[in-house]
């Protein structure tokens, strides 16, 4: 069975986000001063072949922990749905 994993990887709140700061400054330069904070992350979509949703979740978590996220500086969350 195929599953779709929608993964969000974001810098941890205690880690500075230089990309977010640059975007916030750029918005201010455009006159958009109402934005209080910007955090930049990544959205990753995986199509996974698995026996069931539980196995798809385990495979997704392993991919995130081993490759897709730097757990020292980033956190991740994901949703699994049937393809």
C-alpha positions in Angstrom: 0.0 0.0 0.0 1.3 3.5 -0.7 1.3 6.4 1.8 2.1 10.0 1.5 4.3 11.5 4.3 4.0 15.3 4.6 7.0 16.5 6.7 7.8 19.9 8.2 11.3 20.5 9.3 11.9 23.8 11.3 14.7 25.3 13.3 14.3 24.8 17.0 12.8 27.9 18.7 16.1 28.5 20.7 18.2 28.5 17.5 18.7 31.7 15.6 17.1 31.7 12.1 19.3 33.9 9.8 17.1 33.3 6.8 14.0 34.3 8.8 15.7 37.5 10.0 16.7 38.3 6.4 13.1 37.8 5.2 11.8 40.0 8.1 14.2 42.8 7.1 13.2 42.5 3.5 9.5 42.7 4.4 10.3 45.8 6.5 12.1 47.4 3.5 9.0 46.8 1.4 6.9 48.7 4.0 5.4 45.5 5.5 6.1 46.3 9.1 3.3 44.2 10.7 5.2 40.9 10.6 6.6 40.2 14.0 8.7 37.1 13.3 9.7 34.9 10.4 10.9 31.3 10.7 12.1 29.5 7.5 11.9 25.7 7.3 11.5 22.9 4.8 8.5 21.0 3.6 9.2 17.5 2.3 6.8 15.0 0.7 7.6 11.3 0.6 5.7 8.5 -1.1 6.2 5.4 0.9 5.4 1.8 0.1 4.4 0.1 3.4 2.2 -2.7 4.7 0.2 -0.4 6.9 0.1 3.2 8.3 2.1 2.2 11.4 5.0 1.0 9.3 4.8 4.1 7.1 5.1 6.2 10.3 8.1 4.2 11.5 9.8 4.6 8.1 9.1 8.3 8.0 10.4 8.9 11.6 13.6 7.0 10.7 14.1 9.0 7.6 13.7 12.3 9.5 15.9 11.2 12.4 18.7 9.8 10.2 18.8 12.1 7.2 16.1 14.8 6.8 16.5 16.8 10.0 19.5 17.8 12.0 18.1 17.0 15.4 20.6 19.2 17.2 19.2 22.4 15.5 15.9 21.3 14.0 12.6 19.6 14.9 10.2 17.8 12.7 6.6 16.7 12.5 4.7 14.8 9.9 1.4 13.5 8.8 0.7 10.2 7.0 -2.2 9.7 4.6 -3.1 7.0 2.1 -2.0 7.7 -1.4 
